[in-house]
């Protein structure tokens, strides 16, 4: 079993949130976390951008310690490999409510993340006809409107995070090559007070 990576980067500055809020950088960080070490050329092929543009964005991510140079994966010494420094990035928006600059940067990052979620789900919907029936049948999507106290919402958040952690642990036990039938699965959840 592969041990799961629990390392986390906590964003504490408006500048770091603004760096990550760029959609291409969000995607590159996600790809490095999902695929492991990659070169700018490899990432450029995936996101359909020039390696020079990708190198620029990788430099920005490295400037806030979200990625770092990785050990070369080939004998070509001209290649520069990159890897994510941690499996997770977090910040606590409630801690930023008194700082307008940090609050604006956090909102910008949250909106970029929401757009990335929407794009990924749209891609899934478009790909559904080509997916195996059993995978389409196993997928889930839904929403509920609840009436909760702040204490109950806090407890639900803790329960959701524990549930996700349990399934992340299960996923870490699968062969990354997929020889055991496991495939990448996306899980997105949100729970918040309706404005």
N, C-alpha and C positions, 0 to 999 in steps of 0.2 A: 504494500500500500504506500502511495506517495503521501508524505505528510503535507497537510494544507498550509499554505502561507498565510499567516495572520498579521504580517507586518502592515502597518498603516502609516500614511503620511497625513498629518493634520495641517491644513492650510490656515494660517493665522494672519496673513496680510492681504490687503486689498490688491496689491500688485500681483501676488501669486494667483489670486482668484481670476484676475483679468487675463493673465497669461493662459491659464487653463480654459477660460471661457471660449477661446477660439475653436470653432467646430473641427477644424483639421487636427488641432492638437489633442482634442478630446478623443478623436478617432485613433490617432497614432498611439496614444497612451493605452487605449483599450486593446489595440492590436498587439502591442508589445506584451501586455499582460496575458493575452490569450495565446499568442503564437510563440512567445519566448524571443530570444535575441534575433534581431533583424538588421539589415543594412538600409540606408536611405533608398537605395535602388529597389530593394525588395518591397519596401513600404510604398514607394512611389508607384510600383506596378499595381499594388492592391487598391490604392486610393486614386489612381489615375492622375498623378501629379508628377512634375519633373523632380528628379533627385535633388537638384539645387534648392527647390522650394521646400522639399521635405527636410533637407539638412537644416535650413533656417528654422523650421518649426521644432525640430529635434533639439537644436541649440537653445531655444526658448524653454522647452521642457526641462532640459538639463540645468538651466540657470536657476530653476526653483527646486532642483533635486528630485524631480519625479522620475527621471531616467538618468542612466549613467552609461559610460562606455562598457561594453561587454567583451569577454574573451573572444578572440577571432574564432569563427566557426568554419573557416576554410584556409587554404594556404595562400590565397591572394592577399598580399600585404597592403594593397591599395584600398581594400574594403575596410570601412569603419563600422563596427557592430555596436548596437545599442540594446539596452535592456531596461525594463521597468525596475525601479528601486524597491517598490512595495506592491502588494496585491490590492490595496485599497487606498482611497483618498477620501478624507472627510473634513468637515468643518461644522461648527455649530451655529446656525443662523441666529439663534436666540441670543448668543453672546455678542452679536454685532449690532443689535438694535439701537444702541446709543451712539454709533459712529456712522454718520451718513455715507462716508466714502466706502467703508467696508460693507455696509448694507447694500449699496448700489452695486459693488463688485460681486457680492454674493448673489444678488438677484440676477445679474447678467449671467453668471455661471449656472445658476439653477435653470434659467430659460434655455441656455445652450444645451444643457443636459436633457431637458424636456423635449427639445426639438430632436435630439439624437435618439431618444426613446421612441418618439413618433416615427422617425424615419426607419428605425429598425423594425418596428411592428408593421409598418406599411410594406417593407420588403418581405416580411414573413407572409402577409396576406397575399401579396403578388406571387410568392413562391408556393403557396398552398397546393395548387393543382399538381405540382410535380413532386410533392412530398408523399412518403408512404402513408397509407390510410391510418395505420395504427398510431403514427406520430401525430397526425392531425386530430385523431380522436382523443389522444392523451393530453392535448394542449388545453389550457384554461384561460379564460378572460372574464372579468366581471367587475361590478362595482356595487357598493351599497352606501346608503346614507344612514348614518347612525346618530344617536343622541347620547353623548358621553360627557363625563366631567373631565377636567384636565388630568386628574389622577388616573381615571380609567384609560384615557388616551395614552398616557405615559406607560401604563401597565401593558396596553396592547402593543405599543412600540417595542417594549422589552420582549414580549412573547414572539412577535414577528421576527425580531433580530435573532432570538434563540432558535426559532424554526429554520430560518435561513442558514444559520451556522451549522445546524444538524445536517441539512441537505448538502451544504458545501463540503462537509466532512465525508459524506457518502460519495459525492462526486470525486473527491481526491483519491478514493480507493480504486477508481477505474483506470484502465489502460488509456493513456493519452492518445494512442494510435487508433483507438476505437475497436480493437479486436474483440472486446467483450460486449459489443452492441451499444455501448454508451455513446451518445452524441452531445455536442454543445447545446445547452438549453439556456434560454434567457429568462430571468426572473426580475420583474420590476414591481415594486410596491410603493404606495404612497398612502399616508394617513395624515390628515391635517384638518384643522378647524376650517369649515367653510366660511368665507368672508361674508 
